[in-house]
Amino acid sequence: GGRAAAGVRSGKCYFEVRVEDPGLCRVGWASLSSVLDLGTDRFSYGYGGTGKKSHERKFVNYGEAYGQGDTIGCLLDLENRTVSFTKNGCDLGVAFELGEKSAGFTWFPAICLKNAEITINFGSTPSQVIPLG
């Protein structure tokens, strides 16, 4: 797994990934305190290609499965303390409520891959969707 070099401490932030070939993929947000296996500790939140959200090694049905050719958007809203995702421009709703524990952390875009390839868009190309708000 890996994290972006730049993180956010306030406001809202969005990035998206396009799945380029088959394999397992998990995307989301992580603090510097997290392990690189996204969604398996209390410092990271992920959404995987199997259609499950993950946090603290709890994998729960969310949204739907995704794979090659799909674009997944990752929205961190620190004003409302939520994490949400989109699939091909469709809002999948709030996946996580961060609560008070999220205050003071810096959050970084994060990925975890196995036999997969993705393209990450931090805003250098037009987005599949522009989140409201």
N, C-alpha and C positions, 0 to 999 in steps of 0.2 A: 504494500500500500504506500501511499504518499500524500503529502499535504502541499498546498500552495505556499509560496514564500511570503505572501502578503495576507494579512488577516483583517478582521473588522471587530470593533468594540462597541459600536452603536449604530443606530439607523437600520437600513435594509440593504441587503446585498443579494445579487442573483448571478449565477453562472449556469452554463448548460454543457452537456456532453452529448456527442453523437456516437453511438455504438457502431464501429466500423466492421467488425467481424465477430463470429460467434465466440462464446466463452462466458465465464461468470464475471459479473460486474456489480459493484456496489459504489454508490456515490452519496455525498452528503457533506457534513460539517464536523470538524474536530478541533479541539483545543490543543495547545502544545503538550499538555499533560497526557494526552491519549496515546494508546498504542496504535500502530499503523494498520491493524486489522479492524477497519472501520466498523463501528456499531457494536463492538464487543466489550466496551467498558463504559464507565459513567461519564466519560469526557468526549464521546462522539455519537453521532446520529447518522444512520445510513438508510438507503433505499436500494434494494437489490433487484437484479433482473428476474428473480423468481417471484416477484410481486410481494415481497415482504419488507417491512421496515424493521430496523434493528437498533437496539440500545441495550447495553449491559447484557449482551448475549441472549436477549429475548427477541425472537424473530416472530413477528405478528403479521398476518395478512393485511395488505394495504395496497390500494390502487390495483394494478394488474401487472402481469409479467411483461418484460421488455427484452429486446434483443437487437440483432443486426438491423441497421437502418433507422432505429428509433432515436429520438432526441429527448433527453431527460433534463428538465430544468430544476434547479435547486435554489430555493428562496429561504433566506434567513431573515427574519423580522425581529430585531432586538427591541423594537418599540413595544410590540405585543408579545414578545418572547415565544415565537413559534418557528417551526421549520415545516416547510411545505414543498411539494414537488409537482412537476407537470410532466406529462408524456405527450410528445408531439403537439405541444401547445394546449393540451387540455388540462385544466387544473384538477389535481387529485385530492385537494383539500389539505387541511392541517394534519401532518403526520405526528408531530411532537409539540408539546407545550413545555418550554424550558424551565419555567418557574424562577424563583428567586436565585437559585444556585447558579444561573447563567450570568448573573451580573458580575462584572469585573474580569471575565474571561475574554481573551481574544480568540475569535473563531476563524478557522481557515477552511477553504474548500478542500475536500479530501476525496480520495478514490481508493478502491481496493479491487484488483483485477486478478483473474486466473485464466490464462489462455485467451485473453481478450485484448482488443485494441480499440481505443476511443480517441476522439478529437475533442479537446476542451476549448470552450469559447468563454473568455472572460470579458468579451465586449469588442474584440478586434474585428469581428464580422457581424453582420446583422443577426439578431436573435430570432429563433423560431417563434417566440412569444415575448411580449413585454408585459411583465406582471403589473397589475394595477396597484396604485398606492405608492 
